[in-house]
């Protein structure tokens, strides 16, 4: 086995275990095959190489990259994968849910309201109006304020049905407390 073949085997071994395939020393970056240091070194070498190319050579390289990207997109479309990231696509679409929402938001900010209400908090959107939600919450500031004020008003001015429900709750709660008190009293 030649050196080139041995290096190929080593790279496959390292990457299968989450180790950088280039240096074989450090853990890989998430979603990559190399560590941060090797990625930075490759980027620096790439920029040095591009700096000494002529404009015509740069144009050829750019065209090759375009063609490569086009082939990758066609491959992903043919296999039912997102053309941006390679994840499974939505039925009848060419993008995964993440990229579908991202593209729609970019084209039309009003699309926030087209996300089903149950899915909105997962995208950081208020489930009532579709505006940006407060961090860690499922409501925006305005909807939260409106809901809390209307809840306070309902508590202060209950309807006859709400009063009846409160009385029933209190009756049941009181009966349960009495039972718990009597059972504790019997034990002691």
N, C-alpha and C positions, 0 to 999 in steps of 0.2 A: 504494500500500500504506500502510495506516494505522500509527500508532505501535504499537498493540496487536499487529498482525500482525508488524511488524518485531521487536518484543520476543520474540515467540514463535519466530521464525526464529533470532534470536540465541541464545536459550536452547537450542534444539535443536542449534545449531552448537557451542556451548560444551560441552554435556553429551556430545556425540558424541566430543569430544576430551579428555574427562576434566577439564574445567575447570568451576568452579562456575557454575551457570546463573543465579544471582542477581547476583553481583558481577562475574563474568567475569574474575577476577584470579587466584584461588588454585585448587589442585587439589582435587577432590572427596574426601570421606571414603569409604572402602571401603563399597560397597553403598548409597551415597547419591548424590544429585544436586547437593548443595551442599557448600561447605567448612565447616570447623568453626566459623569465626566467624559465618557466615550462619546456620548451624543454631542456634547459641547465641542470636543476635539474634532469630530466629523464635520460639524457645522463650520468650524473655523477653517478646516482644510478645504471644504467646498467653496467657501467665500474667497479664499486665497486663489483657488483654481479658476474661479469665475472672473476674478480681477485681472488675470493675465490673458483672458480670451478677447478676441476681436468682436465687434458688433455682429458680424455675420455668423461667427461661431455661436455667440449667445442666442441668436435667433434660431439657429438649428437646434440647439439644446432645448429652447423653449418649445419649439414645435414637437420635438420628441417627447417632452413631458406632457404636452397636450394630448398627443396620440396615446400615450400610456394611460392617462387619466380617462380618455374616451373608452379604451379597451376595458379598463376596470369597471367603468359605469355600465357598459354593455354586458359584461359578465355578471355583475350584481343584478341587473334587471332580469336577465335570462334565468337566474337562479332564485328569484323572489326575495332578494335582499335589498335593504336600503341603499340607495346609490351614494349616500354620504358616508355612512359608517359601517355598513355590512350587516346590521341587525335585521331580523325579520320585519317585513313591511306590513302595513295595514291592508286589509282586503281591498283590492281594486286600486291601490295607490302604489307609488314607487318609493315612498319614504316611510321610515319608522314613525311611531307616534311622537317621539321627541322632536325630530326634524320637521315633521309635518306641522306641528304647532309653531315651531320656531319660524318656519318660512311664512306661514299664514300671518303670524303676528307682525313680521317684518313688512309684509305687503299691506296689511290692513289691521291697524291696532284695535279696531272695533271687533275683530274676530274673537277677542277674549270671551265675548258673550256666547259664542258658538260652541264652546267647550261645555259638555254636559255638566250640570251643577254638581253631580257627585264627584266628578274628576277635577273640578276647579282647585280645591285646596292643594292637591298634589302638584299643581303647576304654580303655586304661590299666588293664586288669584282669589278674590273674594267670591264666595259661592252665591252671593245674592246679586251683586251688580256687575261683577267681572273686572273691577278695578284691582290694582295691586294690593294684596293683603298685607297686614302688619306682620312682621317677621314672627314665625312660629304660631300664627293664628290662622283661622280660616275666614276672617272677615277683614274688610278695610276699616279705617278709622271712622268714617261717616256711618257705615251700616252698624258698626258696634255701638256707637253713640245712640243712633236711632232705636236700636233694639233694646238697649238698656233703659232708655227713657220710657219707651212704651211698656216695658215690663214693670217699671216702677209705677206708672200710671195705672196699670191693670191691678196692681197690688193695692193701691190706694182707693180705687173706685171699681170694685169687682161687680160683675153682672150677677143677677140672681142665680144663674147656673153655677158660676164660679163660687158664690157664697155657699150654695148647697153642697158642692164638691168639697169645699174647705171644712164644712161641718161634718160631713161623712168621714173625711180623713181624720179629723180630730177625734170623732167617736171611736173609730177603729183603733187609732193610735193609743187612746186612753185605755181601751179594753185590753190591748196587748201589753201595755205597761203594767196594768193591774195583775194580769196573769203572770208576768215575769216577777213581779214583786211577791205574789203569793207563793210561787214555786221556790223562790229564794228563801222565803220565810219558813216553808216546810222543811227545807234542807237543813236549816240551822237549828 
